[in-house]
Amino acid sequence: MTVDIHFQTAAVIGATGPTGRQLTRELVGRGVEVRVISRNAGNLEQAFAGLGVKQTVADAVDSEAVRRAIDGCEVAFDCIGLPAERMSLHPTTARAITDAAAAVGSRCFQVSSFWSYLPATSMPINSGSPRTGGNFYIQMRREAEDIVLGGGGAVLHLPDFFGPEVHTSSLQNMLEEAARGDTVNCVGSSETDRDYVYVPDAMNVAADLAQKPEAYGERWVLGGSGALSAQRAMEIAGGHLGRGVKVRSAPPWMLRIISLFSADLKAFMPMVPHYAQPISFDEGRLAELIGPIEHTVYA
């Protein structure tokens, strides 16, 4: 039986995104000395003022800059999530972080999405599911993960997530529309069940998994809070809001038309067919390693 890694210092790269912010808070709460790293000093100050973490400005495409930023940290967490127009840089940042971690003797841990398992050939998705085919976005994510794995790092795959400071996700977008009093738009049928994870739950798991020597050099799939349709999600939301929430199904053909007038939607269109399909995850292998996994219920 191996002994857990009780690391005292960690770097969080891509720290100002939702996973980076929540992971930083989780680690600080565990007594870890955290160094938060981002390209933008203003974003770092806004996100972490008063938290007692060291703020370091570095561009993750630059291996030498990353090396200087993480030097002295036992674990380097890659929480980078790039927008569509910069998706091609995922392998570049993964290579820079992996090389930098090797140079300073840090372990590398990447927080990633479920995209590299798309198109899914069967459900539920688990860590042994096929990772072949797919569009450019999927291939870039997959290539980045393989670089980290090849360097002996760990990769944690998350479902689509929601929660504090999440700015873009399918469920988060619906919740924000409901809160504004708008009709909620969902991709595909409003009765399609998908699995979502609450970000603080996911980052608690990431911190636990990073302590396990067996985690490194392997992929790990995390599940969410269970099957949830858009219709059921908005029934729950309506209960909190004290009013009904209307849900409008948007089939892919309709979204293609709307995307002609929305740059953000146009960029997301290659992923739309996957978000119109049901999805579920098998976290059994992960639970065998770290123990029972707690998930916040949707309600």
NUTIZA-701924 format. One record per residue (C-alpha): z, x, y; residue in three letters. Coordinates in pm, 1 decimal. Example, Ala and Ser with C-alpha at 12.3 -4.5 7.8 and 13.67 -1.06 7.14 Angstrom:
DOBA  pz  px  py  resn
DOBA  780.0  1230.0  -450.0  ALA .
DOBA  714.0  1367.0  -106.0  SER .
END
This chain:
DOBA  pz  px  py  resn
DOBA  0.0  0.0  0.0  MET .
DOBA  -102.8  144.7  335.7  THR .
DOBA  124.2  166.6  637.3  VAL .
DOBA  38.7  -27.5  952.9  ASP .
DOBA  -76.3  160.8  1262.4  ILE .
DOBA  184.8  106.9  1531.3  HIS .
DOBA  -21.9  222.8  1826.2  PHE .
DOBA  142.8  264.0  2164.2  GLN .
DOBA  -163.4  316.9  2383.1  THR .
DOBA  -490.2  125.0  2398.3  ALA .
DOBA  -800.2  97.3  2614.5  ALA .
DOBA  -974.5  -235.4  2669.3  VAL .
DOBA  -1338.1  -189.7  2771.3  ILE .
DOBA  -1508.4  -490.0  2926.6  GLY .
DOBA  -1159.1  -593.0  3026.6  ALA .
DOBA  -1244.5  -852.1  3291.7  THR .
DOBA  -1416.0  -1093.4  3052.0  GLY .
DOBA  -1217.3  -1371.3  2881.9  PRO .
DOBA  -1150.8  -1181.0  2558.6  THR .
DOBA  -1063.8  -862.7  2746.4  GLY .
DOBA  -817.5  -1039.6  2975.2  ARG .
DOBA  -643.0  -1222.3  2694.4  GLN .
DOBA  -632.5  -916.4  2468.7  LEU .
DOBA  -480.5  -711.0  2749.9  THR .
DOBA  -204.6  -966.8  2799.9  ARG .
DOBA  -142.0  -983.9  2426.2  GLU .
DOBA  -109.7  -606.1  2398.6  LEU .
DOBA  112.4  -578.0  2706.1  VAL .
DOBA  336.2  -846.9  2556.7  GLY .
DOBA  370.8  -627.7  2246.8  ARG .
DOBA  481.8  -329.1  2451.9  GLY .
DOBA  151.5  -139.4  2433.0  VAL .
DOBA  52.2  81.5  2727.5  GLU .
DOBA  -290.4  -56.2  2820.4  VAL .
DOBA  -575.9  97.4  3018.0  ARG .
DOBA  -825.6  -164.2  3140.5  VAL .
DOBA  -1182.2  -46.1  3198.2  ILE .
DOBA  -1469.3  -211.9  3382.9  SER .
DOBA  -1758.8  -122.1  3610.2  ARG .
DOBA  -1610.9  -310.5  3905.4  ASN .
DOBA  -1284.9  -205.4  4071.0  ALA .
DOBA  -1254.0  -534.9  4258.3  GLY .
DOBA  -1277.6  -737.8  3938.9  ASN .
DOBA  -1012.0  -521.3  3775.8  LEU .
DOBA  -772.5  -569.1  4066.3  GLU .
DOBA  -830.6  -943.7  4071.6  GLN .
DOBA  -780.2  -980.5  3696.5  ALA .
DOBA  -481.3  -753.4  3646.1  PHE .
DOBA  -286.5  -729.1  3972.7  ALA .
DOBA  83.4  -704.7  3897.7  GLY .
DOBA  41.6  -671.2  3520.4  LEU .
DOBA  137.7  -304.7  3507.8  GLY .
DOBA  -176.7  -173.3  3341.9  VAL .
DOBA  -381.4  129.4  3442.6  LYS .
DOBA  -713.3  25.1  3598.9  GLN .
DOBA  -1006.8  258.8  3538.9  THR .
DOBA  -1361.6  221.1  3666.6  VAL .
DOBA  -1630.7  336.9  3423.7  ALA .
DOBA  -1974.9  218.6  3314.6  ASP .
DOBA  -1981.6  164.1  2939.4  ALA .
DOBA  -2341.0  285.4  2911.4  VAL .
DOBA  -2217.2  636.1  3001.8  ASP .
DOBA  -2050.6  803.2  2702.7  SER .
DOBA  -1895.0  1079.7  2910.9  GLU .
DOBA  -1748.0  829.9  3157.5  ALA .
DOBA  -1606.9  629.1  2867.5  VAL .
DOBA  -1467.7  945.2  2708.5  ARG .
DOBA  -1274.9  1029.8  3024.6  ARG .
DOBA  -1157.9  668.6  3058.8  ALA .
DOBA  -1018.0  634.4  2705.5  ILE .
DOBA  -884.8  987.7  2657.3  ASP .
DOBA  -526.1  960.4  2536.1  GLY .
DOBA  -562.3  608.2  2396.6  CYS .
DOBA  -507.4  553.5  2025.4  GLU .
DOBA  -733.9  248.9  2001.8  VAL .
DOBA  -1040.4  162.9  2213.1  ALA .
DOBA  -1124.0  -208.9  2213.7  PHE .
DOBA  -1483.4  -302.6  2293.3  ASP .
DOBA  -1471.0  -651.2  2449.2  CYS .
DOBA  -1808.7  -630.6  2619.9  ILE .
DOBA  -2011.0  -951.4  2636.6  GLY .
DOBA  -2337.2  -904.4  2822.7  LEU .
DOBA  -2547.9  -1174.6  2988.5  PRO .
DOBA  -2895.0  -1252.0  2858.4  ALA .
DOBA  -3074.9  -1025.1  3104.6  GLU .
DOBA  -2865.9  -725.5  2988.3  ARG .
DOBA  -2844.8  -809.3  2617.8  MET .
DOBA  -3056.8  -505.5  2528.3  SER .
DOBA  -2769.8  -282.1  2642.4  LEU .
DOBA  -2530.6  -390.7  2367.1  HIS .
DOBA  -2639.7  -108.6  2132.4  PRO .
DOBA  -2624.1  136.9  2422.8  THR .
DOBA  -2264.8  49.4  2510.4  THR .
DOBA  -2165.1  44.4  2143.6  ALA .
DOBA  -2306.3  394.5  2098.0  ARG .
DOBA  -2136.1  523.6  2411.1  ALA .
DOBA  -1798.6  379.3  2310.7  ILE .
DOBA  -1825.4  494.6  1948.9  THR .
DOBA  -1921.8  848.1  2050.9  ASP .
DOBA  -1647.0  861.2  2312.6  ALA .
DOBA  -1386.0  736.9  2064.5  ALA .
DOBA  -1490.8  1001.1  1812.4  ALA .
DOBA  -1470.6  1272.3  2079.3  ALA .
DOBA  -1111.7  1191.1  2177.4  VAL .
DOBA  -984.0  1082.9  1835.3  GLY .
DOBA  -944.3  710.8  1912.3  SER .
DOBA  -1001.9  429.3  1667.8  ARG .
DOBA  -1276.2  188.3  1776.7  CYS .
DOBA  -1239.7  -190.5  1749.9  PHE .
DOBA  -1516.9  -427.4  1859.1  GLN .
DOBA  -1462.7  -793.9  1942.4  VAL .
DOBA  -1796.0  -960.7  1868.6  SER .
DOBA  -1946.6  -1305.0  1813.5  SER .
DOBA  -2085.0  -1483.6  1508.6  PHE .
DOBA  -2441.7  -1435.4  1627.3  TRP .
DOBA  -2530.2  -1149.8  1391.4  SER .
DOBA  -2493.8  -1390.9  1095.3  TYR .
DOBA  -2767.5  -1615.5  1235.1  LEU .
DOBA  -2984.6  -1774.5  1116.2  PRO .
DOBA  -2716.0  -1886.3  870.7  ALA .
DOBA  -2841.3  -1947.8  517.3  THR .
DOBA  -2523.6  -2119.3  393.3  SER .
DOBA  -2183.7  -2240.2  511.2  MET .
DOBA  -1913.8  -2140.6  566.7  PRO .
DOBA  -2000.7  -1801.4  715.4  ILE .
DOBA  -1789.4  -1517.8  574.7  ASN .
DOBA  -1789.0  -1141.2  616.2  SER .
DOBA  -2029.9  -1102.6  326.2  GLY .
DOBA  -2286.7  -1353.4  454.1  SER .
DOBA  -2641.0  -1222.3  513.2  PRO .
DOBA  -2714.8  -1061.6  850.0  ARG .
DOBA  -3094.6  -1065.7  862.7  THR .
DOBA  -3365.7  -1213.2  1082.8  GLY .
DOBA  -3300.3  -1387.3  1409.4  GLY .
DOBA  -3418.4  -1350.6  1766.4  ASN .
DOBA  -3382.6  -1054.5  2001.7  PHE .
DOBA  -3033.1  -1152.6  2119.6  TYR .
DOBA  -2908.9  -1172.3  1761.1  ILE .
DOBA  -3067.6  -840.7  1669.2  GLN .
DOBA  -2907.5  -663.4  1966.3  MET .
DOBA  -2562.4  -790.6  1871.4  ARG .
DOBA  -2619.8  -690.2  1509.5  ARG .
DOBA  -2739.5  -342.4  1601.6  GLU .
DOBA  -2435.0  -287.2  1824.4  ALA .
DOBA  -2198.6  -393.3  1545.7  GLU .
DOBA  -2369.3  -163.7  1296.7  ASP .
DOBA  -2325.6  131.3  1532.7  ILE .
DOBA  -1952.0  64.5  1553.0  VAL .
DOBA  -1925.9  22.5  1175.3  LEU .
DOBA  -2124.3  340.7  1119.1  GLY .
DOBA  -1872.2  525.7  1333.4  GLY .
DOBA  -1581.1  399.3  1126.4  GLY .
DOBA  -1481.5  121.7  1366.2  GLY .
DOBA  -1376.0  -236.5  1297.6  ALA .
DOBA  -1567.3  -548.4  1402.3  VAL .
DOBA  -1404.0  -889.4  1446.0  LEU .
DOBA  -1647.8  -1182.8  1454.2  HIS .
DOBA  -1534.4  -1484.5  1658.1  LEU .
DOBA  -1659.9  -1842.8  1655.8  PRO .
DOBA  -1767.1  -1990.2  1987.1  ASP .
DOBA  -1448.8  -1986.4  2193.4  PHE .
DOBA  -1273.4  -2181.7  2465.9  PHE .
DOBA  -960.2  -2151.1  2676.6  GLY .
DOBA  -824.4  -1968.9  2983.3  PRO .
DOBA  -1082.3  -1788.6  3197.3  GLU .
DOBA  -1372.7  -1864.2  2965.1  VAL .
DOBA  -1670.8  -1915.8  3193.0  HIS .
DOBA  -1951.5  -1985.9  2945.5  THR .
DOBA  -1936.3  -2146.7  2602.6  SER .
DOBA  -2063.1  -2471.2  2457.8  SER .
DOBA  -1719.4  -2636.9  2429.0  LEU .
DOBA  -1589.8  -2489.2  2755.5  GLN .
DOBA  -1891.3  -2625.9  2942.8  ASN .
DOBA  -1825.6  -2974.1  2803.0  MET .
DOBA  -1457.3  -2957.7  2899.6  LEU .
DOBA  -1543.2  -2855.9  3254.9  GLU .
DOBA  -1795.1  -3140.2  3286.7  GLU .
DOBA  -1534.3  -3385.5  3159.6  ALA .
DOBA  -1273.5  -3256.3  3406.3  ALA .
DOBA  -1520.8  -3306.6  3694.2  ARG .
DOBA  -1585.1  -3664.6  3586.2  GLY .
DOBA  -1945.6  -3592.5  3488.1  ASP .
DOBA  -2129.8  -3717.7  3183.5  THR .
DOBA  -2086.7  -3446.5  2920.8  VAL .
DOBA  -2399.5  -3281.4  2783.7  ASN .
DOBA  -2397.4  -3149.8  2427.8  CYS .
DOBA  -2663.3  -2954.3  2242.5  VAL .
DOBA  -2807.3  -3170.0  1964.3  GLY .
DOBA  -2618.2  -3463.5  1814.6  SER .
DOBA  -2276.0  -3553.3  1953.8  SER .
DOBA  -2160.3  -3607.2  1593.5  GLU .
DOBA  -2237.9  -3253.1  1473.9  THR .
DOBA  -1924.1  -3066.6  1363.9  ASP .
DOBA  -1873.5  -2710.1  1482.1  ARG .
DOBA  -1575.5  -2475.5  1464.6  ASP .
DOBA  -1424.2  -2326.0  1783.0  TYR .
DOBA  -1144.2  -2076.5  1842.1  VAL .
DOBA  -889.7  -2076.6  2125.5  TYR .
DOBA  -913.6  -1734.6  2294.4  VAL .
DOBA  -538.5  -1650.8  2293.9  PRO .
DOBA  -528.1  -1724.6  1918.6  ASP .
DOBA  -825.0  -1494.4  1861.3  ALA .
DOBA  -677.3  -1207.0  2059.4  MET .
DOBA  -347.6  -1237.3  1874.3  ASN .
DOBA  -548.3  -1186.3  1556.1  VAL .
DOBA  -737.5  -892.7  1709.8  ALA .
DOBA  -409.6  -718.4  1795.1  ALA .
DOBA  -277.6  -779.3  1443.1  ASP .
DOBA  -596.9  -661.0  1274.6  LEU .
DOBA  -615.6  -341.9  1482.2  ALA .
DOBA  -289.2  -230.3  1319.8  GLN .
DOBA  -437.8  -235.8  970.3  LYS .
DOBA  -598.0  88.6  847.4  PRO .
DOBA  -806.4  -118.0  603.3  GLU .
DOBA  -970.6  -298.1  895.8  ALA .
DOBA  -1174.2  2.5  1004.5  TYR .
DOBA  -1526.0  48.8  876.8  GLY .
DOBA  -1536.4  -323.1  793.1  GLU .
DOBA  -1647.8  -658.4  938.2  ARG .
DOBA  -1399.6  -946.2  961.2  TRP .
DOBA  -1473.8  -1313.5  1024.3  VAL .
DOBA  -1223.4  -1532.5  1208.0  LEU .
DOBA  -1235.2  -1909.8  1183.4  GLY .
DOBA  -1129.9  -2156.4  1449.6  GLY .
DOBA  -922.3  -2471.1  1477.8  SER .
DOBA  -1150.1  -2665.6  1242.9  GLY .
DOBA  -1446.9  -2900.8  1250.2  ALA .
DOBA  -1496.2  -3070.9  1586.1  LEU .
DOBA  -1783.1  -3283.9  1713.5  SER .
DOBA  -1863.0  -3325.9  2080.8  ALA .
DOBA  -1776.5  -3693.3  2052.9  GLN .
DOBA  -1433.4  -3621.2  1904.9  ARG .
DOBA  -1369.4  -3341.9  2158.0  ALA .
DOBA  -1431.8  -3579.5  2444.4  MET .
DOBA  -1210.1  -3847.1  2289.8  GLU .
DOBA  -929.9  -3590.2  2295.7  ILE .
DOBA  -1018.9  -3483.8  2650.0  ALA .
DOBA  -1032.2  -3846.5  2763.4  GLY .
DOBA  -682.7  -3900.3  2627.1  GLY .
DOBA  -552.1  -3621.3  2850.1  HIS .
DOBA  -755.8  -3734.5  3149.8  LEU .
DOBA  -656.5  -4097.4  3113.9  GLY .
DOBA  -1014.9  -4220.4  3122.3  ARG .
DOBA  -1322.2  -4245.7  2908.2  GLY .
DOBA  -1567.9  -3956.7  2891.7  VAL .
DOBA  -1936.9  -4026.6  2840.1  LYS .
DOBA  -2126.4  -3792.9  2608.6  VAL .
DOBA  -2502.2  -3739.4  2626.2  ARG .
DOBA  -2688.0  -3573.7  2339.2  SER .
DOBA  -2956.5  -3330.0  2449.7  ALA .
DOBA  -3205.9  -3244.4  2175.3  PRO .
DOBA  -3378.3  -2904.3  2195.9  PRO .
DOBA  -3704.5  -3052.8  2327.7  TRP .
DOBA  -3519.9  -3207.3  2620.9  MET .
DOBA  -3342.8  -2881.3  2696.3  LEU .
DOBA  -3675.6  -2699.0  2700.6  ARG .
DOBA  -3791.3  -2929.4  2978.4  ILE .
DOBA  -3466.5  -2893.6  3173.9  ILE .
DOBA  -3482.6  -2514.8  3134.1  SER .
DOBA  -3792.8  -2510.5  3352.6  LEU .
DOBA  -3558.7  -2578.6  3642.7  PHE .
DOBA  -3253.9  -2374.1  3532.1  SER .
DOBA  -3262.2  -1997.1  3495.8  ALA .
DOBA  -2933.3  -1991.8  3301.7  ASP .
DOBA  -3052.6  -2251.6  3051.9  LEU .
DOBA  -3390.3  -2081.5  3019.0  LYS .
DOBA  -3213.5  -1758.7  2922.1  ALA .
DOBA  -3005.0  -1944.6  2663.3  PHE .
DOBA  -3297.8  -2132.1  2504.3  MET .
DOBA  -3354.2  -1883.6  2216.6  PRO .
DOBA  -3004.0  -1972.3  2089.9  MET .
DOBA  -3028.8  -2351.0  2134.7  VAL .
DOBA  -3152.4  -2431.4  1780.3  PRO .
DOBA  -2846.7  -2256.1  1634.4  HIS .
DOBA  -2607.3  -2448.0  1859.8  TYR .
DOBA  -2757.3  -2779.3  1747.9  ALA .
DOBA  -2656.3  -2709.3  1387.8  GLN .
DOBA  -2315.2  -2750.4  1221.1  PRO .
DOBA  -2121.2  -2429.3  1168.1  ILE .
DOBA  -1802.4  -2329.8  988.9  SER .
DOBA  -1627.7  -2005.0  900.9  PHE .
DOBA  -1429.5  -1866.0  607.0  ASP .
DOBA  -1143.9  -1643.7  727.8  GLU .
DOBA  -987.7  -1608.3  381.9  GLY .
DOBA  -1053.3  -1235.4  350.0  ARG .
DOBA  -903.3  -1174.4  693.9  LEU .
DOBA  -592.6  -1379.2  609.8  ALA .
DOBA  -544.8  -1179.8  289.7  GLU .
DOBA  -513.2  -866.2  502.1  LEU .
DOBA  -306.3  -982.0  800.9  ILE .
DOBA  -128.2  -1287.0  658.5  GLY .
DOBA  -142.6  -1655.2  758.9  PRO .
DOBA  -343.4  -1718.8  1075.9  ILE .
DOBA  -214.6  -1972.6  1326.9  GLU .
DOBA  -463.8  -2185.5  1519.8  HIS .
DOBA  -382.1  -2406.1  1816.1  THR .
DOBA  -484.9  -2762.7  1733.4  VAL .
DOBA  -756.0  -2909.6  1956.6  TYR .
DOBA  -536.1  -3189.9  2084.7  ALA .
END
